[in-house]
Amino acid sequence: MADPETPPSFEDLDARLRVARAREEEDSGRGPERRGRPTGMGLGMRIGVELVTAVLVGAGIGWALDAWLRTAPWLMVLFLLLGGAAGVMNVHRVMRGMDETVGLGQAQRRADKARDQ
């Protein structure tokens, strides 16, 4: 170990973390190629949550604006539709990221590859 007066370096910490992660992956049977890839169930849950939360947030914003501006129900209907459109756009982004050439999935794979090198 290093001198007690000098703190350990970031390289030392990084090396220890890599060893610990490799040991954990061996114990769990999950290799680095499996890490970060969504399962079918996980992807379905994410899509459902994306749609529901976007609609609920849109409706909530519309309801709050209607209560504040006394324009009920017009802003709630408008923001409900905008929330639905945002939810569909989010799902589209998730599915586009599943492609090997574009999207969030490709960006994550590039970042993982750069980090591993």
ROMIRO-501894 format. One record per residue: y, x, z of N, C-alpha, C, O in turn. Coordinates in steps of 0.2 Angstrom, whole numbers, plus 5000, padded with zeros to 4 digits. Layout:
% ROMIRO-501894
YXZYXZYXZYXZ/...
% end
This chain:
% ROMIRO-501894
499450045000500050005000500650045000500650105002/501250024998501850064997502150075004501950045009/502650115004503050125010503250065014503550025010/503250055020503449995023504149975023504349915023/504550025021505250015020505449995014505949955013/505050005008505149975002504849915000504249915001/505149864997504749804996504349814990504449864985/503749774989503349784983503749764977504149724977/503549794971503849784965503549714962503049694964/503949694957503749634953503149644949502749604948/503049704947502449724943501849724947501249694945/501849744954501349734958501149664960500549644960/501649624961501549554962501249524956500749484957/501449534950501149514944500449534943500049484941/500249594944499549614944499149574949498549554947/499349574955498949534960498849464958498349434959/499449434955499349364953498849354947498449304947/498849404943498349394937497649404940497149364937/497549444944496849454947496649394951496049374950/497049364955496949304958496749244953496349204955/497149234948497049184943496349194940496049144939/496249254938495549274935495049254939494549224937/495049274945494549254950494449184951493849154951/495049144951494949074952494649034946494248994946/494849064940494549034934493849054933493449004931/493549104936492849124936492549074941491949044939/492849064946492549014951492448944949491948914950/492948924946493048854943492748844937492548784935/492548894933492248884926492748864921492548854915/493448864923493948854918494248914915494548954919/494148924909494448984906495148974903495348914904/495449024901496149014899496248974893496748944892/495648974889495748924883495748854885495948814881/495448834891495448764893496048744896496248684896/496448794900497048774904497548744899497748774894/497848694901498448664898498348614892498748584890/497648614891497548564885497448494888497048494893/497748444886497648374889496948344887496748354882/496748314892496148274891496348204888496848184888/495848174885495948104883496248054888496748024886/495948054894496248014899496948034901497347994902/497048094902497648124904498248104899498748084900/498048114892498548094887498648024887499248004886/498147984888498247904888498647884894499147844893/498547914900499047904905499747924904500147884906/499847984901500448004900500847954895501447944896/500547934890500847894885501047824888501547794887/500547794892500747734896501247744901501747694901/501347794904501847804909502547814905503047794907/502547854900503147864896503347794893503947784894/502947754891503247684888503447644894504047614893/503147634899503347594905503947614908504347574909/503947684910504547704913505247704909505747684911/505147714902505747704898505947634898506547624898/505547584897505747514897506047494904506547464904/505747514909506047504916506647534917507147504920/506747594915507447624916507947594912508547584914/507747574906508247544902508447474904509047454904/507947434907508147374910508547384916508947344917/508347434920508747444926509447464925509947434928/509547504920510247514918510647454916511247444917/510347424911510647354909510747304914511347274914/510347304919510447254924511047274929511447234931/511047344930511547364934512247354931512747334934/512247374924512947364921513047284920513647274920/512647244919512747174919513047144926513447104926/512747174931513047154938513747184939514147144942/513847244936514547274937515047234933515547224935/514847224926515347204922515347124921515747094917/514847094924514747024924514646994916514946954914/514147024913514047014906513346984905513046994900/512946964910512246944910512146894905512546854904/511546904901511046954901511047004896510647034894/511647004893511747044886511547114887511247144883/511847154891511747224892511047234894510747294892/510747194898510047204900509647204894509147244893/509747154890509347144884509447204879508947234877/510047224878510147284874509847344877509547384873/509947364883509647424886508847414887508547464887/508647354887507847344887507647374880507147404880/507947354875507747374868507847444867507447484864/508447474870508547544869507947584873507747634871/507747554879507247594883506547594879506247634879/506447534876505847534872505847574866505347614865/506447584863506447634857506347704860506047744857/506647724866506647784869505847804871505647854870/505547754873504847754875504447774869503947814869/504547734863504147754857504347824855503847854852/504947844855505147904853504747964857504548014854/504747954864504347994868503648004866503348054866/503347944865502647944863502547984856502048014855/503047974852502948004845503048084846502648114843/503448104851503548174852502848204855502648254853/502548164860501948184863501448194857501048244857/501348144853500848144848500948204843500548234840/501648214841501748264836501648334839501448384836/501648344846501448404849500748414849500548474850/500348364848499648384847499448414841498948444840/499848414836499748444829499848524830500148544835/499448564826499448634827500048664824500148724826/500448634820501048664817501648654820502148694820/501848594823502448584826502448544833501848534835/502948544836503048504842502948544848502848604848/502948504854502848534860502248574861502248634864/501648554859501048584859501048654857500848704860/501348664851501448734847501848774851501748834852/502448744854502948794858502548814864502648874866/502148774867501848794873501348844872501248894876/500948844866500448894864500748954863500549014865/501348954860501749014858501949054865501949114866/502249014869502449034876501849064880501949124883/501249034880500649054883500449124880500249174884/500449124873500249184870500749244872500449304873/501349234872501849284873501749304880501849364882/501649264885501549274892500949324893500949364897/500449304890499749344891499849414888499449454890/500249424883500349494880500649544884500749604882/
% end
